[in-house]
Amino acid sequence: MDLEQEWEAARVQASRAMTRLEVAEGYTEDGGFRYHVAAVDEVSEPAAQYERQISEITWWYASASALLGITVLDRLVSGRPPLNRSVVKQLASTEPTLGQLQEAFSIPSSRLRAARGAKEQQFGEEQRELLLAGLKGAYYNVTHQEVDGRRRSREEADGCRLTVVSEEGMDPFWDHLLEPVLHLAESLPYEISCSLPYLGAYRHVVPRESDAPVGRRPGAGREVTGLPTVLDCSTSGTALRQGPDTGDGPAWLLHLCPAHTEALASWPGACTDTPELALDCGTVIEYRTTEQLLQSHAGLWLTRLTGLRPGIPERTWADLLEQAHQQQATVALMRPI
């Protein structure tokens, strides 16, 4: 926000100098002495250069902040482990490439903003489409820029940073992206803060017209360890399928719409009808620890696939997963074409 204010001040200064130059050019156009124009022109040039420099610095930090915020929020809602310090430092101290921004902006708003209402999710989706449109323009500029007599491919553009490839004396390639990216970067800490209590104090609501709490879902108040999605369905859940009781409550909760409730009747866990839920069909609220999740995967498929059991001396979970990956690759190669 500090950089945004500095950029806005620099823009005003550059715009004011340019306006004065245009006025001076207008009234001295037919005159023999144009020293006023020359003086104002000399002032406007460094003002424009200063605005460009502040714009570049602001884009650098705003884009890094947006990528870091999206990465943190995505890991939070999908139940993946937190980022380590080295990854945070890398994301926070490096301007993102076009490919990194494309990947981050491609995450649907309904996934990142599961804790928010339909109106906020729709607004987030509209902003995401604007960002993708701006990014498309940046890709166009980068791929149509000639370097050593040739143009970059799309794959080469994925690895480009806009402050590096934007040429002096021309509009920067981040020109139409800076303002929406600033707004996104400013909003992400708030989105993260909204998601934290939503995951930890899990409750259901009556239909959204009143949006008044009417009680708590099973497992309310417990620490949520993950929010993965197992179905690609945007319909709101109307039924909960619950995992086994751990003593504190269900191990997990799966949201299902009417169609998937009927179609997936053989899925594990008891199913109960409930009023309109806040999450999409296919969303799972996980309360199990990482160790419990891995044990569950081992019981369901890892042991059968690899022949290895957890707890064997000298065997780690990484070993089991690597063995499973190799086994899957072998089966895929042996499959008839």
ZIDAUR-V858601 format. One line per field, one symbol per residue. ss: DSSP state (H for helix, E for strand, L for the rest). A space follows every 50 residues. Layout:
ss=???
This chain:
ss=LHHHHHHHHHHHHHHHHHHHHHHHHHHLLLLLLLHHHHHHHHHHHHHHHH HHHHHHHHHHHHHHHHHHHHHHHHHHHHLLLLLLHHHHHHHHHLLLLHHH HHHHHLLLHHHHLLLLLHHHHHHHHHHHHHHHHHHHHHHHHHHLLEELLE ELLHHHHHLLLHHHHLLLLLLLLLLLLHHHHHHHHHHHHHHHHHHHHHHH LLEEELLLLLLLEEEELLLLLLLLLELLELLLLLLELLEEEELLELLLLE LEEEEELHHHHHHLLLLLLEEEELLLLLLELLEEEELLLHHHHHHHHHHH HHHHHHLLLLLLLLLLHHHHHHHHHHHHHHHHHHLLL
